[in-house]
């Protein structure tokens, strides 16, 4: 649909919008309700969005989005949130989000540390690097090596928790 990823509409889109579908797309992508933005955008064209159809579609979209498996998958990618989900579902979804997001964060920290180590080592070996910068890179590498044990421990701990959670929840 033409609205994926955007928060307002053109005049033409306001004329042709299928409000149930617009709401369903917003809900299924985990967006907060955008009906106020659509009202503002379509006001220029003298068009009033059908709030009832939008809300019905939005609720249906949320029913697709607010599943434990989807929240888990989104958090593993470092995206998504369960905060748009109905209050009665949030407590169930929180554990899925937390364990997956903790793993994502730990993996990202490990990847960033390893990338920085590689970048600093490459700069250190570069013939064009000045002696002052070599000293700077040596210090940076030393600091990263000190952090490396903690970062790797956090990653392996998050991985262990993730695998246990997946087994317990049949994911």
C-alpha positions as CSV (number, residue, x, y, z in Angstrom):
1,X,0.0,0.0,0.0
2,X,1.1,3.5,-0.6
3,X,1.4,4.5,3.0
4,X,4.0,2.1,4.2
5,X,6.7,4.1,6.1
6,X,5.1,7.5,5.7
7,X,3.1,9.4,8.2
8,X,1.1,11.8,6.1
9,X,-0.8,11.7,2.8
10,X,-1.0,13.6,-0.4
11,X,-4.3,15.1,-1.5
12,X,-4.7,12.3,-4.1
13,X,-4.0,9.7,-1.4
14,X,-6.7,11.3,0.8
15,X,-9.2,11.0,-2.1
16,X,-8.5,7.3,-2.7
17,X,-7.6,6.0,0.8
18,X,-9.3,2.8,1.9
19,X,-9.3,3.7,5.6
20,X,-9.7,0.2,6.9
21,X,-6.6,-0.9,5.0
22,X,-4.7,2.2,6.0
23,X,-5.4,1.4,9.7
24,X,-4.5,-2.3,9.2
25,X,-1.2,-1.4,7.6
26,X,-0.3,1.0,10.5
27,X,-1.3,-1.6,13.1
28,X,0.4,-4.5,11.5
29,X,3.7,-2.5,11.2
30,X,3.6,-1.6,14.9
31,X,3.0,2.0,14.4
32,X,1.1,4.2,16.9
33,X,-2.2,5.3,15.5
34,X,-1.7,8.0,12.8
35,X,-5.3,9.0,12.4
36,X,-4.6,12.5,13.7
37,X,-1.8,13.0,11.1
38,X,-4.2,11.8,8.4
39,X,-6.9,14.2,9.6
40,X,-4.4,17.1,9.4
41,X,-3.0,16.1,6.0
42,X,-6.5,15.5,4.4
43,X,-7.9,18.7,5.9
44,X,-6.1,20.5,3.1
45,X,-8.2,18.6,0.6
46,X,-11.4,19.1,2.5
47,X,-11.6,15.3,3.2
48,X,-12.3,13.8,6.6
49,X,-10.8,10.3,7.1
50,X,-13.2,7.6,8.2
51,X,-12.0,7.2,11.8
52,X,-14.2,4.2,12.6
53,X,-12.9,2.2,9.6
54,X,-9.3,3.3,10.4
55,X,-9.7,2.1,14.0
56,X,-11.2,-1.2,13.0
57,X,-8.3,-1.8,10.5
58,X,-5.8,-0.6,13.1
59,X,-7.1,-3.1,15.7
60,X,-6.9,-5.9,13.2
61,X,-3.4,-4.9,12.2
62,X,-2.4,-4.9,15.9
63,X,-3.7,-8.4,16.2
64,X,-1.2,-9.5,13.6
65,X,1.6,-7.4,15.1
66,X,1.1,-8.1,18.8
67,X,1.9,-11.8,18.8
68,X,4.7,-13.2,21.0
69,X,6.6,-14.6,17.9
70,X,6.4,-11.3,16.0
71,X,7.5,-9.2,19.0
72,X,10.4,-11.6,19.6
73,X,11.5,-11.5,16.0
74,X,11.3,-7.7,15.9
75,X,13.3,-7.3,19.0
76,X,16.0,-9.7,17.7
77,X,16.4,-7.3,14.8
78,X,16.6,-4.3,17.2
79,X,13.3,-2.9,16.2
80,X,9.7,-3.0,17.2
81,X,8.0,-2.5,20.5
82,X,5.2,-4.0,22.5
83,X,4.1,-0.6,23.8
84,X,1.6,-0.2,21.0
85,X,-0.1,-3.4,21.9
86,X,-3.3,-3.6,24.0
87,X,-2.5,-3.3,27.8
88,X,-3.8,-6.7,28.5
89,X,-1.2,-8.3,26.2
90,X,1.8,-6.2,27.2
91,X,2.8,-8.2,30.3
92,X,2.9,-11.4,28.2
93,X,4.8,-9.8,25.4
94,X,7.4,-8.0,27.7
95,X,9.4,-11.2,28.4
96,X,9.6,-12.0,24.6
97,X,10.8,-8.5,23.8
98,X,13.2,-8.2,26.7
99,X,15.1,-11.4,26.2
100,X,15.4,-10.9,22.4
101,X,16.3,-7.2,22.8
102,X,18.9,-8.0,25.4
103,X,20.5,-10.4,23.0
104,X,20.4,-7.9,20.2
105,X,22.1,-5.3,22.4
106,X,24.8,-7.7,23.6
107,X,25.5,-8.9,20.0
108,X,25.7,-5.3,18.8
109,X,28.1,-4.3,21.5
110,X,30.3,-7.3,20.6
111,X,30.2,-6.6,16.9
112,X,31.0,-2.9,17.5
113,X,33.9,-3.8,19.8
114,X,35.3,-6.2,17.2
115,X,34.8,-3.8,14.4
116,X,36.6,-1.1,16.3
117,X,39.5,-3.4,17.2
118,X,39.9,-4.3,13.5
119,X,39.7,-0.6,12.5
120,X,42.3,0.5,15.0
121,X,44.6,-2.4,14.2
122,X,44.4,-1.6,10.5
123,X,45.2,2.1,11.2
124,X,48.1,1.1,13.5
125,X,49.6,-0.9,10.7
126,X,49.1,1.8,8.0
127,X,52.5,3.3,7.0
128,X,50.8,6.7,6.7
129,X,49.7,6.8,10.4
130,X,51.7,9.4,12.3
131,X,53.6,8.3,15.5
132,X,51.2,10.4,17.6
133,X,48.2,8.6,16.1
134,X,49.9,5.2,16.6
135,X,50.1,5.9,20.3
136,X,46.5,6.9,20.3
137,X,45.5,3.7,18.5
138,X,47.6,1.6,20.8
139,X,45.7,3.1,23.8
140,X,42.4,2.6,22.2
141,X,43.2,-1.0,21.4
142,X,44.3,-1.5,25.0
143,X,41.0,0.0,26.3
144,X,39.0,-2.2,24.1
145,X,40.8,-5.3,25.2
146,X,40.0,-4.4,28.8
147,X,36.3,-4.1,27.9
148,X,36.4,-7.2,25.7
149,X,36.0,-9.8,28.5
150,X,33.0,-8.0,29.9
151,X,31.4,-7.6,26.5
152,X,32.0,-11.2,25.5
153,X,30.6,-12.4,28.8
154,X,27.5,-10.3,28.3
155,X,27.0,-11.7,24.8
156,X,27.4,-15.3,25.9
157,X,25.1,-14.8,28.9
158,X,22.5,-13.1,26.6
159,X,22.9,-16.0,24.1
160,X,22.4,-18.6,26.9
161,X,19.3,-16.8,28.2
162,X,17.9,-16.5,24.6
163,X,18.4,-20.2,23.9
164,X,16.8,-21.2,27.2
165,X,13.9,-18.9,26.5
166,X,13.4,-20.3,23.0
167,X,13.4,-23.9,24.3
168,X,10.9,-23.0,27.1
169,X,8.6,-21.2,24.8
170,X,9.0,-23.5,21.8
171,X,10.4,-20.8,19.5
